[in-house]
Amino acid sequence: MKPITYAQPPVELPLRTDPEPGPVAGCGVCAALAAERREARLRGDRSTVSDCNVELRNHPHPKGAA
């Protein structure tokens, strides 16, 4: 296979527009992450806001947790 030797158009990825995850009621970890996210947003630290969203989205909870 011959390699491509000419410019290719850039790959365009869609902007993620999922709503921000909310904390699960009664979970101390979720509450702490939500507070950290709120403080980061007030400081203008969007990287930490994003990190907190990932942690909230991936934080495990038992089935049936509110």
C-alpha positions in Angstrom: 0.0 0.0 0.0 1.4 3.4 -1.0 1.6 6.0 1.8 -0.4 9.2 1.5 2.0 12.0 0.6 -0.5 14.9 0.4 -2.3 17.0 3.0 -5.5 15.5 4.4 -8.4 17.6 5.7 -8.5 17.8 9.5 -10.6 15.3 11.5 -13.5 17.1 13.1 -14.7 15.6 16.4 -18.1 16.6 17.8 -18.2 18.7 20.9 -19.5 16.7 23.9 -22.7 18.2 25.0 -23.8 15.7 27.7 -25.3 17.4 30.7 -23.0 17.5 33.7 -23.4 14.6 36.1 -25.0 15.3 39.4 -24.0 13.9 42.8 -25.9 10.8 44.1 -27.8 11.7 47.2 -26.2 10.5 50.4 -22.8 9.8 48.8 -20.0 11.7 50.5 -17.6 11.2 47.6 -20.1 12.6 45.1 -20.8 15.6 47.4 -17.1 16.3 47.8 -16.5 16.1 44.0 -19.5 18.4 43.4 -18.1 21.0 45.9 -14.7 20.8 44.3 -16.2 21.3 40.9 -18.2 24.3 42.1 -15.1 25.9 43.6 -13.0 25.2 40.5 -15.7 26.8 38.3 -15.6 29.9 40.5 -11.8 30.1 40.0 -12.2 29.6 36.3 -10.3 26.3 36.4 -12.1 24.5 33.6 -9.7 21.6 33.6 -10.6 20.6 37.2 -14.3 21.1 36.4 -13.8 18.6 33.6 -11.9 16.2 35.9 -14.6 16.3 38.5 -17.2 15.6 35.9 -15.3 12.5 34.8 -14.9 11.3 38.4 -18.6 11.9 39.1 -19.6 10.1 35.9 -17.4 7.1 36.7 -17.9 6.8 40.5 -19.4 3.4 41.3 -22.6 3.1 43.3 -24.6 0.0 44.3 -27.6 -0.7 42.1 -30.7 1.1 43.3 -28.7 4.1 44.7 -30.6 7.3 44.3 
